[in-house]
Amino acid sequence: MKISLWILILTFFLPIWSPPKSNFSISGTNYTNNKPVLIEFEQGKISKIIHPKKTADISELFVAPGLIDIQINGFFGVDFSGPDLTVEDVKKATKALWRAGVTSYFPTIITSEFSRMKENFTVLAKAMEDPEIGNSIPGFHLEGPYISPINGFRGAHLEKYTRKPDWQEFLDLQNAAKNNIKLITLAPELDGAIPFIKKCVDNGVIVSLGHHNGSVSQIRDAVNAGARMATHLGNGCANMINRHYNPLWPQLSEDLITPSIIADGFHLTREEVRTFYKTKGADNIILVSDALDLAGLPPGEYIRGERKLLLTPDVVKFPDINALAGAASPISRCIEVMMEFTQCGLAEAITMACTNPAKMFSLNHLGAIIPGKRADLILFSMVGNKIEIQKTFVNGKAVYSKGE
């Protein structure tokens, strides 16, 4: 009788004694409508969104989904294509990107020696499994080596490493990456490119056209084979091209192509950015930083990839030929420039740096502030047209707080 009574008492009070669920909240100004919002999240996911009438206790900081950058060659001194890459290097770059509001990104390996690419994809795959940073790396970007060898179109990629598409070679890289290469940039005019594109698409890899001099028919064939993106449109292209017959117009006019663009204020002119924006619209452009490992380092001369580079406060150049070598700014800079050049609103600019890449790569748990999505969030202030990240959350955990 006494035992039954104790069981009854324990059953009645058990909910009181059970450990509480993780429950956190942040408040701010909603980036979509400039209205106050309170966001609650449990176990790493957004659980509730409240639109309070009283604003006294609501932060004046903007709140938005974490930024997603699908083209980052390196950051804060870490080169994803460089020698002796380690998991600790990837962790260092990831934490630096958190400070810039990037909660998810694709480490990008560019055209280089096959053994180097394979080794570095192996390291990246290990980093992806690291519990501290793994949530921030949903996949990898292979930019090359199947790109145009022609000077001007290959950009900063070394000619000696460029080559025709090789499916078995790609599978070797994909195996090293543990099937995490989600994006590949290639030239559609190369021998074997079209059947290679079909195989990539059949295996769930998004194909983007870049560093190429494809004709109208070659670009059309690539799209028919399943290519769906153009990598940093307007860059990776020779300075002198035919005004009518060049790779730009067919990619702009093709409805199935979503271009990525480097809107850092240097890689494209104001008029180019405005034209791309008006042609494609905010829902069909993906902003990328294309940042090099020099991003975040002090200005000066550096040796990278067998060549001398000059890091200025704004961009990276080849000093010997006075040409751009790459970007030195995080993707937040692209948001600022996009608003300045096109007069689009903050919501549209963040859509291009967050929602659109999430949609393109079926990252259904990211890219918006909606219940059920992962709590990857940023709190930031706007000083003029400048974004200053104050807090970054990944999977509901504060991974960066300014001043701490």
C-alpha distance (Angstrom), angle and dihedral (degrees) to the residues before:
residue distance angle dihedral
M1 . . .
K2 3.81 . .
I3 3.82 91.1 .
S4 3.82 91.6 52.1
L5 3.81 90.6 49.1
W6 3.83 92.2 52.3
I7 3.82 91.1 48.8
L8 3.82 88.9 51.8
I9 3.84 91.6 50.1
L10 3.82 92.9 47.0
T11 3.81 91.7 48.8
F12 3.81 91.0 51.0
F13 3.83 95.3 49.7
L14 3.80 99.1 35.0
P15 3.83 94.6 100.8
I16 3.81 88.8 57.2
W17 3.79 93.0 52.1
S18 3.84 97.3 44.7
P19 3.84 114.6 104.1
P20 3.80 114.6 -96.6
K21 3.79 120.2 -108.4
S22 3.78 118.8 -109.9
N23 3.79 103.9 -93.6
F24 3.78 123.8 174.5
S25 3.77 136.0 160.6
I26 3.77 140.1 -165.9
S27 3.76 129.7 -167.1
G28 3.75 133.8 -155.0
T29 3.77 147.1 120.8
N30 3.79 111.7 -53.7
Y31 3.82 108.5 -116.6
T32 3.81 91.2 -143.2
N33 3.81 100.4 56.3
N34 3.83 108.6 6.0
K35 3.80 90.6 -117.2
P36 3.81 126.5 130.8
V37 3.78 115.9 -94.1
L38 3.80 136.4 -178.8
I39 3.80 115.9 -154.2
E40 3.79 121.4 -163.4
F41 3.78 123.1 -166.7
E42 3.78 134.9 -174.3
Q43 3.79 129.1 -167.4
G44 3.79 91.5 -5.0
K45 3.80 97.1 -50.8
I46 3.80 133.4 99.5
S47 3.80 105.8 -104.3
K48 3.80 104.9 173.1
I49 3.79 140.3 9.1
I50 3.79 117.3 -155.7
H51 3.79 126.3 -169.4
P52 3.82 102.1 -157.1
K53 3.78 122.3 -154.8
K54 3.79 92.4 -152.6
T55 3.78 111.8 66.2
A56 3.79 101.9 -177.9
D57 3.81 93.8 102.4
I58 3.81 96.6 37.7
S59 3.80 119.0 106.0
E60 3.79 116.4 -118.6
L61 3.80 90.0 -139.4
F62 3.79 118.0 109.0
V63 3.78 116.6 -111.4
A64 3.81 121.9 -153.5
P65 3.80 140.1 153.0
G66 3.79 114.4 -79.0
L67 3.80 115.3 -88.4
I68 3.81 120.2 -102.0
D69 3.82 119.0 -150.2
I70 3.80 115.5 -173.3
Q71 3.80 95.8 -175.9
I72 3.78 117.5 53.3
N73 3.80 117.2 142.4
G74 3.79 91.8 -173.9
F75 3.77 142.8 -44.9
F76 3.78 141.3 -145.4
G77 3.79 94.5 8.5
V78 3.81 96.3 -42.4
D79 3.82 116.5 118.1
F80 3.80 112.8 -164.1
S81 3.82 89.2 -158.9
G82 3.79 94.6 43.2
P83 3.80 130.7 105.3
D84 3.78 123.0 -85.4
L85 3.81 95.6 16.0
T86 3.82 112.1 -179.8
V87 3.78 136.5 -171.1
E88 3.80 88.0 -111.6
D89 3.81 88.6 57.2
V90 3.80 90.5 53.4
K91 3.81 90.0 48.7
K92 3.80 90.1 51.7
A93 3.82 91.9 51.7
T94 3.81 92.7 44.8
K95 3.80 93.5 52.7
A96 3.80 90.2 48.5
L97 3.81 89.2 51.9
W98 3.81 90.2 51.5
R99 3.79 87.0 60.1
A100 3.80 87.5 55.7
G101 3.84 92.5 51.4
V102 3.81 95.7 -104.3
T103 3.79 108.4 138.6
S104 3.83 97.3 168.7
Y105 3.78 130.8 27.4
F106 3.80 144.6 160.4
P107 3.81 111.6 -123.8
T108 3.80 102.9 -136.3
I109 3.79 124.5 -142.4
I110 3.78 115.2 -164.4
T111 3.80 134.7 -157.4
S112 3.79 109.6 -54.5
E113 3.79 143.4 122.2
F114 3.80 111.3 -36.1
S115 3.82 94.3 -126.1
R116 3.81 90.2 52.4
M117 3.80 93.0 50.0
K118 3.80 92.1 48.0
E119 3.79 93.1 47.5
N120 3.80 93.2 48.4
F121 3.79 93.5 48.2
T122 3.80 87.2 53.3
V123 3.81 89.6 54.4
L124 3.81 92.4 46.1
A125 3.82 90.6 51.1
K126 3.81 89.3 54.2
A127 3.81 90.6 48.2
M128 3.79 89.6 51.8
E129 3.80 88.2 60.6
D130 3.80 93.2 51.6
P131 3.84 107.7 113.2
E132 3.80 92.7 -142.9
I133 3.82 98.5 55.9
G134 3.80 106.5 8.6
N135 3.80 94.3 99.6
S136 3.81 89.5 62.2
I137 3.83 95.4 57.3
P138 3.82 111.5 65.9
G139 3.81 94.1 163.7
F140 3.79 148.9 -32.0
H141 3.81 136.1 -95.2
L142 3.81 120.6 -139.5
E143 3.81 107.4 -159.5
G144 3.78 103.4 -169.8
P145 2.97 152.4 -58.1
Y146 3.80 85.9 157.7
I147 3.79 95.4 66.2
S148 3.80 137.6 113.3
P149 3.81 113.6 -66.5
I150 3.81 90.4 -155.0
N151 3.79 116.4 116.4
G152 3.79 109.8 -106.8
F153 3.78 95.4 25.5
R154 3.79 96.7 59.3
G155 3.83 91.6 53.9
A156 3.80 113.0 -171.1
H157 3.83 92.4 -10.0
L158 3.80 114.7 113.2
E159 3.80 112.8 -115.3
K160 3.81 94.9 -139.6
Y161 3.80 91.2 65.4
T162 3.83 98.2 46.5
R163 3.81 116.1 102.7
K164 3.78 146.6 155.1
P165 3.80 119.9 -74.8
D166 3.78 113.1 -79.6
W167 3.80 115.3 -172.1
Q168 3.81 96.5 -164.0
E169 3.78 90.7 49.6
F170 3.79 90.2 50.6
L171 3.81 90.9 49.9
D172 3.80 88.8 53.4
L173 3.80 89.3 54.1
Q174 3.79 91.6 44.5
N175 3.81 90.6 51.6
A176 3.81 90.2 51.1
A177 3.80 88.1 50.1
K178 3.82 90.5 49.2
N179 3.79 89.8 -119.6
N180 3.80 93.1 -57.2
I181 3.81 99.8 123.1
K182 3.81 97.0 113.7
L183 3.82 98.8 166.3
I184 3.79 133.2 38.4
T185 3.80 127.6 -175.5
L186 3.79 116.4 -152.8
A187 3.82 144.2 153.1
P188 3.83 114.8 -102.4
E189 3.82 94.9 -152.9
L190 3.82 94.9 65.6
D191 3.79 119.8 106.8
G192 3.78 109.2 -91.6
A193 3.81 94.5 12.6
I194 3.82 97.5 122.7
P195 3.83 97.9 52.9
F196 3.82 87.7 41.9
I197 3.81 89.9 55.1
K198 3.80 90.6 51.0
K199 3.80 91.2 52.7
C200 3.81 91.5 48.8
V201 3.80 91.8 50.9
D202 3.81 91.7 46.6
N203 3.80 87.4 54.3
G204 3.81 95.3 50.0
V205 3.80 98.4 -102.4
I206 3.81 118.2 137.9
V207 3.81 110.8 -130.4
S208 3.78 120.3 -146.9
L209 3.80 125.7 -172.9
G210 3.78 114.1 -130.7
H211 3.79 145.3 141.5
H212 3.79 88.8 27.8
N213 3.77 145.3 121.5
G214 3.77 96.9 -147.8
S215 3.79 120.4 167.2
V216 3.79 125.1 -129.9
S217 3.80 91.6 -95.6
Q218 3.81 93.9 45.3
I219 3.78 91.8 50.6
R220 3.80 90.3 46.8
D221 3.82 90.6 50.5
A222 3.82 89.8 50.1
V223 3.81 91.4 51.3
N224 3.80 91.1 47.5
A225 3.81 87.5 51.7
G226 3.81 89.8 54.4
A227 3.82 108.3 -89.4
R228 3.80 108.1 151.3
M229 3.79 108.1 173.4
A230 3.80 143.5 51.2
T231 3.81 114.8 -144.3
H232 3.84 115.3 -128.5
L233 3.80 92.8 -26.0
G234 3.80 111.9 -141.0
N235 3.80 91.8 29.1
G236 3.79 128.7 78.0
C237 3.78 83.8 46.5
A238 3.81 130.2 114.2
N239 3.80 118.2 -102.6
M240 3.82 92.5 -127.9
I241 3.81 113.4 54.4
N242 3.79 136.0 148.9
R243 3.78 109.2 -84.9
H244 3.84 92.1 -135.3
Y245 3.80 106.1 26.8
N246 3.79 110.7 47.4
P247 3.83 137.5 113.1
L248 3.82 95.3 -97.8
W249 3.80 103.5 69.6
P250 3.84 99.1 48.4
Q251 3.81 91.4 48.8
L252 3.80 91.9 47.8
S253 3.79 92.9 47.1
E254 3.81 95.3 45.3
D255 3.82 108.2 97.3
L256 3.80 93.6 -157.3
I257 3.81 93.4 57.8
T258 3.80 119.1 90.3
P259 3.81 109.7 -167.2
S260 3.76 125.6 -147.6
I261 3.80 113.8 -146.0
I262 3.79 136.2 -167.1
A263 3.80 102.1 -133.6
D264 3.79 97.3 178.0
G265 3.81 93.9 127.1
F266 3.82 93.5 -105.4
H267 3.79 110.0 58.4
L268 3.79 93.0 55.1
T269 3.79 132.7 26.1
R270 3.77 122.6 -118.7
E271 3.80 90.0 -106.9
E272 3.80 92.9 51.9
V273 3.79 92.7 50.2
R274 3.81 91.7 47.2
T275 3.81 91.8 48.7
F276 3.80 93.6 48.8
Y277 3.81 90.1 47.4
K278 3.80 94.4 49.0
T279 3.80 92.5 45.5
K280 3.79 100.1 45.5
G281 3.80 103.0 23.6
A282 3.79 129.6 -140.1
D283 3.81 93.0 -73.3
N284 3.81 93.7 57.4
I285 3.80 104.4 46.8
I286 3.79 127.7 82.7
L287 3.80 118.7 -157.2
V288 3.80 116.4 -143.1
S289 3.77 131.3 180.0
D290 3.84 97.2 -149.6
A291 3.80 82.5 -158.9
L292 3.79 119.8 -177.3
D293 3.78 125.5 -142.3
L294 3.81 87.6 -97.8
A295 3.80 90.9 69.6
G296 3.80 108.3 113.9
L297 3.82 94.6 20.5
P298 3.84 127.2 111.0
P299 3.84 115.7 -85.6
G300 3.80 116.0 -96.1
E301 3.80 144.3 91.8
Y302 3.81 120.2 -47.8
I303 3.81 136.2 175.9
R304 3.80 112.7 -128.5
G305 3.80 132.1 159.2
E306 3.80 93.0 0.8
R307 3.82 91.3 -56.1
K308 3.78 139.7 92.7
L309 3.80 116.7 -109.3
L310 3.78 132.4 -169.8
L311 3.80 117.0 -145.5
T312 3.79 112.2 -156.5
P313 3.82 123.0 -176.3
D314 3.82 88.0 -94.6
V315 3.80 112.4 27.1
V316 3.83 145.8 1.7
K317 3.82 119.8 -106.6
F318 3.78 141.1 -176.7
P319 3.81 97.5 -120.9
D320 3.81 94.5 -161.9
I321 3.80 93.2 61.2
N322 3.83 99.6 20.2
A323 3.81 92.6 -124.7
L324 3.79 132.0 135.1
A325 3.80 115.1 -93.7
G326 3.78 99.2 180.0
A327 3.77 148.2 -53.3
A328 3.79 127.6 -60.9
S329 3.81 100.0 -171.6
P330 3.80 133.3 82.5
I331 3.78 120.7 -116.4
S332 3.81 91.7 -95.5
R333 3.82 86.5 73.5
C334 3.80 88.8 58.3
I335 3.81 89.6 54.5
E336 3.80 90.2 53.1
V337 3.81 93.8 48.0
M338 3.81 92.7 44.6
M339 3.80 90.4 56.7
E340 3.80 91.8 45.2
F341 3.82 96.6 47.0
T342 3.82 99.7 40.0
Q343 3.81 102.3 24.6
C344 3.80 88.6 -129.0
G345 3.78 118.1 153.3
L346 3.79 128.2 -102.4
A347 3.81 91.6 -103.7
E348 3.81 92.6 55.7
A349 3.79 93.2 46.7
I350 3.80 92.6 50.4
T351 3.80 89.7 46.9
M352 3.81 87.8 60.6
A353 3.82 91.8 48.6
C354 3.78 98.3 42.3
T355 3.79 121.4 6.0
N356 3.81 97.1 45.5
P357 3.81 97.7 51.7
A358 3.81 89.8 45.3
K359 3.80 89.0 53.9
M360 3.82 94.9 44.6
F361 3.80 92.8 53.3
S362 3.81 96.9 36.5
L363 3.80 92.3 -116.0
N364 3.77 88.1 159.7
H365 3.81 93.5 171.2
L366 3.81 92.1 59.9
G367 3.78 142.3 51.7
A368 3.79 105.3 58.9
I369 3.79 144.4 51.7
I370 3.79 99.0 -111.3
P371 3.82 130.2 131.5
G372 3.78 109.2 -93.6
K373 3.81 94.8 30.1
R374 3.78 118.2 114.1
A375 3.79 112.7 -91.0
D376 3.81 96.5 -111.7
L377 3.80 100.4 146.8
I378 3.78 141.4 155.3
L379 3.79 131.1 -152.7
F380 3.79 113.5 -156.8
S381 3.77 143.5 161.9
M382 3.79 127.1 -135.2
V383 3.79 113.9 -134.8
G384 3.77 101.8 -173.4
N385 3.80 101.1 -50.7
K386 3.81 93.8 -26.4
I387 3.78 123.3 108.5
E388 3.80 116.1 -140.6
I389 3.79 113.8 -171.3
Q390 3.79 112.4 -139.9
K391 3.81 102.3 171.9
T392 3.79 136.1 8.2
F393 3.81 125.3 -162.5
V394 3.79 125.7 -167.0
N395 3.78 118.8 -173.3
G396 3.81 89.2 -12.9
K397 3.80 94.0 -53.7
A398 3.81 123.8 114.9
V399 3.80 103.5 -122.2
Y400 3.81 96.7 169.6
S401 3.79 134.4 26.3
K402 3.79 119.2 175.4
G403 3.77 111.4 -116.1
E404 3.79 95.1 20.1
